[in-house]
Every structure is written in C-alpha cells, then in structure tokens.
C-alpha cells in the first residue's frame, strides 16, 4: 500500500484533494482532519465558485471522518483557517 502524504489546506483556499495526493479521480477516499480544524468538503468535477450554504458541501470537524462515493468526479476541501488533512483510499 502506498503512503499518501498529508494535505496542507491553506487558509481560505479551495484545494483539489485528488490533485494534492495524486490519487486517481474516481477512487473512493476517506479523509480526516489532523489536529484542530474545520472544513467543508465538496464532491464535484469542478471546484465550487461560492463557499456558502447553497454549494452542496459537507462539514468536517476534528475527530470526524468523511468518505466520498466511488466514481465521484472530483473532491475538494475548503477551510477558512486552514487545516491538515489525512487521506486514505478505500
């Protein structure tokens, strides 16, 4: 099994999880915030243009895991204050 490096999510930046990890788009992934933090996850082919309640995001907080669907066309994360993300392939 390959080791996937943690993803550093800069404050106020939308980050493409697949691009940051070199995991193939469509692979089912599980993510968790390391340490303290809050973030919003998006499953979409393109990054959302707005970070608001109409964007279809999933909230992620420290101590929680989130898993996307196999075959998703993209996975993005946004954190207002920044965070470090652990990513695994299922």
N, C-alpha and C positions, 0 to 999 in steps of 0.2 A: 504494500500500500504506500502510495506517495504521500509525503508530508506536504500539506498545504500551508503556506505561510499565512500568518495573521494579516488581516486587512486593517490598515490605519485609515480611518474615515476622518478627513479634516473637518473642522467646524464649518457648518453652513454649506457643505459641498455634497452634491449628489454623486455617489460612487457606484460604478458598474461592478458588481461582485464577480461576475464571470470574468471580465477583463482583468480585474485585480488579482485573480487567483489562477488564471489560465485553465480553469475548469471548462469543459466543453458546454456551450449553451445547450440547454435542454436537460442536462444532468440534474437529477434531484439532489438538492443540497439542504443541509441543516446549518443554522447559524446561531451564535450566542455572543452576547457582549461580554468581553473580559473586563473585569473591574467594574467601575461605576459608569453609568451612561444610560441614555435613552435614544431611541432611533425610530425611524419609520421605514418600513420595507415596502417595496413595490415589485410586482411581477408584471412586466410589460416588455414589448420589443424595443421600445424607446424610453428614455428617461422622462419622467413627468416634467411638465413645464411649470406647474404650480405645486407648492407644498402646502396644501390645505385639506380640509375635510372632504372635498369633492374629488380628491386624487386617487381614491381607492387604495390607500395604504393600510399596512398592518403595524400597530405599535409594538415595539420590542423594548423591554427594560432589562436591566441587570438581573441575572438569575433565571431568565426565561430562554427557551429555545424556540426557534421557528423553523418550519420546513416548507419548502415550496412543492409544487406538483411536478412530477416528471414530465418533460416536454415543454415546460414554460419557455417562452421565447426571450426572456431576459429577467434579470434580478438586480435591483438597485436598492441602495440604502442612503438615507439622509439623516444626519444628526446635527442639531443646532449647535451643540457644544463640542462635537467630535466624540469619537469612541474607537475602541479596538475590537475587531470582530474576529471570532474564531469560526472557520468554515470547514465543513466536512461533506463528503459525497456519500450518499446512501446507496 
